[in-house]
Amino acid sequence: MRSNCLITRYPIVFLHGSKSIFHFKNYWNEIPEYLRSYGYDAHELFANWRGPQPTRIKQFKDQMQPLIAKWNRVHIIAHSLGTLNALEIGQDLNNQIASLTVICPPFGGSPFAELGFPYLTSKGASKVVL
């Protein structure tokens, strides 16, 4: 990959799911670091690895606010439980989500899996990737 070949307009934030002993310390396997090494504005956000969802959502949102204040929008990449948190955050932040990419959502395969996505795209998300 060439340096700065695909720079995004907005920062990329990574939201983790529930952590396990297999990836407790390095959840995203250095992907955010790799992207930063090529000039991307990538941020790995941290929240309680388990516990009340409102607490996790607040922790993620609090870390996003400075980025949104500076750039107005963010790209979200979320995994597992983080995908549910991302959908809730997207409802609160409306058009401040440039895109949402979900990886292994816990609702995969459910007929209700895409219920939150029309709301996000109607509020300005340019793309939702399953």
N, C-alpha and C positions, 0 to 999 in steps of 0.2 A: 504494500500500500504506500503510495506516495504521500509525503507530508502535505497536509492541508488540501488534499484532492477533493474532499467531499464535505467541507465544513458546513455544519448546519447553522441556520440563522439564530436558533435559540438553544439554550443549554439543554443537556440531556441529564435527566435524573433517574437513578436506579432505586427501585423500592423492593426490598427483600420480603420474602415470605417468612414462615416459621423456620427458625434455624435448627439444625441438628448437629450432632457431634461430628458429622462428616464434612460440614462446611460452616462451622460456627464462626471462625475467625475471618476467613476469606470467602465470603458468600459468592461473590461474582467472579471468582477466579481471575482477578486482576484485569478484567475487561475494561472497567473505567480508567485504570492506570494506562492501559494500552491505548485507549482512545485519546487520553490527554497527551500521551507522547507524540501523537500525530496532530495535535493542535485543537482537538475538540474540547469544548467546555463541558466535561462530564463530571457528575457528582454522585457519589454513593451515599444515600441517606440512611440514617440509622434510627430504629425505633425498638421498643421492647420486643423481644423475640417471641413473646406470648403475652397473653393478658387481655385486658379489655380493649376492644376495637376502637372506641372513641379516643383512648389514650394513644394508640398507635397512629391514628389518623391525625391527631393534633401534633404529635411529634414530627411526622412527615411534613405536614403543612407549615409548621414553624420553620423548618429548614428550607422549604421552598420559597417562603415569603421574600427573603432578600434577593433571590434570583428573579422572581417575578417583578419585584420592585425595580430592578435594573433592566430586565429584558422584556417585560410584559407577558411573556409566555414561556412555557417549558415543554420539552418532549419528555414523556414518561415511559420508562421500560420497567415493567413490574412482573414479578414471579410469584406464583402460588397465592398464598394469602395476601401478598402485596397487590395482586390484581383487584381483589375486593376493596382494599383500601384505596386504590387508585380510582375506582369507579365512584366511590363516595367523595373523594377529593375533587374529582372532575365535576360532580354535581355542585359542589360548593364554589369552585373557582371558575365555573362557567367557561368563558371564552379565553381563559389563560392557559389552556392546554392545547399545544400545537399538534400533538399526536399522542396516541396511547398504544403501546405495544404490550400485549399480555403473553406471558410464557407459562404454560402449564397451569391455567386457572383451575381452581377447585371445582368449578361448575362445568368444565369441559364435557361435552356430550349431552348436556341438559338442553331441553327445548327452550329454557329460559336464559341461556348463556348470553344472548345478545340484547337483552332488554335494556341495559344501560347505554349501549352504544349509539342508538339513534339520538338520545338526549345529548350525548357529547358532541356528535357531529352537527346537530342543530345549533349548538352553542359555539361553534367555531373550530372544533378539532378538525384538522385537515384530513386526517386519516386514522382509522382504527384498524389495527392489524391483529388477527387471531392466529 
